[in-house]
Amino acid sequence: MDDLLEYERTHEIAFASPRALLEARMIEAMDKARRPHRRAHRNGVAHRRKAVAR
């Protein structure tokens, strides 16, 4: 019994519901879509600002 519980704990993906797997895929896709913007900012790349006419 302990072996079964240990396997379930270490292989959570095998016991996840189809809905949970779908939600995880959607969250991953959303993170991938946002990632380039965060990466550029995190690496210290300055955002271009519009010049203000005086």
C-alpha positions as CSV (number, residue, x, y, z in Angstrom):
1,M,0.0,0.0,0.0
2,D,2.8,2.4,0.8
3,D,4.4,1.7,-2.6
4,L,1.1,2.6,-4.3
5,L,0.8,5.9,-2.3
6,E,4.4,6.8,-3.1
7,Y,3.8,6.1,-6.8
8,E,0.7,8.3,-6.8
9,R,2.6,11.1,-5.1
10,T,5.5,11.0,-7.5
11,H,3.4,10.5,-10.7
12,E,0.6,13.0,-10.2
13,I,0.1,13.4,-13.9
14,A,-1.0,9.7,-14.2
15,F,-3.9,10.3,-11.7
16,A,-5.0,13.8,-12.9
17,S,-8.5,14.2,-14.4
18,P,-8.8,15.2,-18.1
19,R,-10.2,18.6,-17.0
20,A,-7.2,19.2,-14.8
21,L,-4.8,18.3,-17.6
22,L,-6.7,20.6,-20.0
23,E,-6.5,23.5,-17.5
24,A,-2.7,22.9,-17.1
25,R,-2.2,23.0,-20.9
26,M,-4.2,26.2,-21.1
27,I,-2.2,27.8,-18.3
28,E,1.1,26.7,-20.0
29,A,-0.1,28.2,-23.3
30,M,-0.9,31.5,-21.6
31,D,2.5,31.6,-19.9
32,K,4.2,30.9,-23.2
33,A,2.3,33.8,-24.9
34,R,3.3,36.2,-22.1
35,R,6.9,35.0,-21.6
36,P,8.7,37.1,-24.3
37,H,7.5,40.4,-22.8
38,R,8.6,39.5,-19.3
39,R,11.9,38.1,-20.5
40,A,12.8,41.3,-22.3
41,H,12.0,43.4,-19.3
42,R,13.7,41.1,-16.9
43,N,17.0,41.3,-18.8
44,G,17.1,45.0,-18.4
45,V,16.0,45.9,-22.0
46,A,14.6,49.4,-21.9
47,H,11.2,50.0,-23.4
48,R,11.2,52.6,-26.1
49,R,9.3,55.7,-25.1
50,K,7.6,58.2,-27.5
51,A,9.4,61.5,-27.8
52,V,7.5,64.3,-26.2
53,A,7.2,67.5,-28.4
54,R,8.0,70.6,-26.4
